[in-house]
């Protein structure tokens, strides 16, 4: 859904379709990262701590879904507000769109759509989230492995 003006191969979209594609891409990728941590927590609680699936469902599952979906929605909506979903490399993602500052051919470029600070902050948050989830999932699965091995 990249805008036609980008001249990418099979580019048939517009700015709105690019923003929609970027929103759903970010929503899916960030949501998947947090749901991976949720699955690891489920396995950890069931196997290591002896929880029943019903206990997990009652105490943890609903708040966990609410928190993950709320966070991911906010994370994906912020670039919509600041118009920071823009075409890049044949797709649409969180990146400012650069163009000429004026009609004169001075060779100077400025941001014509989007916000560079929003991009930086969201990339830092996403990077930290990936690192935290990677560490949590690794520790949880090693813990489960050691627990099962002892048995």
Legacy VTK file of the C-alpha trace (Angstrom):
# vtk DataFile Version 3.0
C-alpha trace
ASCII
DATASET POLYDATA
POINTS 151 float
0.000 0.000 0.000
2.946 2.282 -0.645
1.924 5.561 -2.339
2.214 5.648 -6.160
4.434 8.729 -5.946
7.269 6.655 -4.470
7.605 4.748 -7.767
8.271 1.480 -5.943
7.404 -1.679 -7.840
3.643 -2.366 -7.488
3.079 0.849 -5.501
-0.667 1.452 -5.785
-1.597 3.147 -2.518
-1.730 6.613 -1.054
-0.749 8.276 2.221
-3.782 6.897 4.072
-3.169 3.314 2.923
0.492 3.654 3.890
-0.508 4.838 7.372
-2.939 1.914 7.702
-0.280 -0.570 6.604
2.226 0.909 9.064
-0.318 0.835 11.901
-1.170 -2.842 11.418
2.471 -3.780 10.913
3.526 -2.125 14.183
0.440 -3.426 16.024
1.201 -6.985 14.925
4.953 -6.969 15.476
4.920 -5.282 18.894
1.912 -7.350 20.001
3.676 -10.553 18.987
6.707 -9.631 21.088
4.626 -9.113 24.236
2.506 -12.212 23.628
5.702 -14.254 23.389
6.528 -13.090 26.924
2.987 -13.953 28.016
3.309 -17.514 26.694
6.653 -17.910 28.456
5.110 -16.660 31.715
2.231 -19.118 31.301
4.617 -22.041 30.834
6.775 -20.902 33.757
3.818 -20.624 36.134
2.311 -23.947 35.037
5.440 -26.080 35.138
7.767 -24.516 37.711
5.269 -23.055 40.166
2.584 -25.717 39.736
-0.289 -23.410 38.809
-3.391 -24.874 37.201
-4.488 -23.467 33.858
-7.769 -22.330 35.438
-5.864 -20.342 38.097
-3.754 -18.690 35.427
-6.880 -17.866 33.413
-8.649 -16.293 36.391
-5.763 -14.343 37.910
-3.416 -13.401 35.085
-4.833 -13.937 31.607
-7.492 -11.204 31.350
-5.353 -8.408 32.871
-2.437 -9.537 30.715
-4.521 -9.324 27.501
-5.842 -5.909 28.525
-2.378 -4.511 29.284
-0.768 -5.895 26.133
-3.531 -4.690 23.813
-3.717 -1.262 25.488
0.037 -0.726 25.307
0.283 -1.916 21.713
-2.659 0.273 20.640
-1.047 3.352 22.182
2.304 2.425 20.637
0.721 2.048 17.179
-1.540 5.143 17.422
1.216 7.621 18.349
2.798 7.562 14.846
-0.678 8.075 13.336
-1.122 11.265 15.342
2.301 12.598 14.344
2.001 11.363 10.706
5.151 9.295 11.096
4.058 6.220 9.105
5.782 6.790 5.782
7.084 4.719 2.858
10.484 3.121 3.210
12.064 0.349 1.151
8.821 -0.781 -0.472
6.732 -0.790 2.723
5.405 1.665 5.277
6.936 2.003 8.718
7.770 4.520 11.441
10.111 6.918 9.684
9.949 10.630 8.770
9.607 11.500 5.100
12.367 13.745 3.785
12.064 16.106 0.831
13.384 19.374 -0.559
13.001 22.349 1.768
11.987 24.754 -0.990
11.199 24.863 -4.690
14.772 25.951 -5.401
17.237 23.177 -6.213
19.601 23.916 -3.332
20.173 20.281 -2.441
18.942 20.858 1.113
16.481 18.353 2.600
13.934 18.773 5.393
11.299 16.580 6.989
8.090 17.078 4.987
5.952 14.541 6.912
6.489 12.903 10.261
8.497 13.553 13.390
12.075 12.442 13.947
11.789 12.585 17.771
8.733 10.312 17.721
10.651 7.850 15.552
13.629 7.880 17.931
11.554 7.426 21.089
9.466 4.609 19.599
12.555 2.823 18.286
14.180 3.068 21.731
11.030 1.712 23.416
10.755 -1.111 20.876
14.440 -1.969 21.241
14.183 -2.039 25.033
11.025 -4.172 24.814
12.724 -6.683 22.524
15.723 -6.903 24.840
13.604 -7.298 27.997
11.357 -9.932 26.408
14.366 -11.805 25.032
15.995 -11.924 28.467
12.730 -12.836 30.241
11.873 -15.627 27.799
15.386 -17.045 27.934
15.490 -17.040 31.737
11.981 -18.516 31.962
12.707 -21.336 29.522
16.061 -22.181 31.160
14.258 -22.259 34.514
11.615 -24.601 33.079
14.306 -26.793 31.528
16.239 -27.064 34.803
13.031 -27.801 36.741
11.987 -30.587 34.361
15.525 -31.982 34.271
15.596 -32.245 38.081
12.426 -34.316 37.992
LINES 1 152
151 0 1 2 3 4 5 6 7 8 9 10 11 12 13 14 15 16 17 18 19 20 21 22 23 24 25 26 27 28 29 30 31 32 33 34 35 36 37 38 39 40 41 42 43 44 45 46 47 48 49 50 51 52 53 54 55 56 57 58 59 60 61 62 63 64 65 66 67 68 69 70 71 72 73 74 75 76 77 78 79 80 81 82 83 84 85 86 87 88 89 90 91 92 93 94 95 96 97 98 99 100 101 102 103 104 105 106 107 108 109 110 111 112 113 114 115 116 117 118 119 120 121 122 123 124 125 126 127 128 129 130 131 132 133 134 135 136 137 138 139 140 141 142 143 144 145 146 147 148 149 150
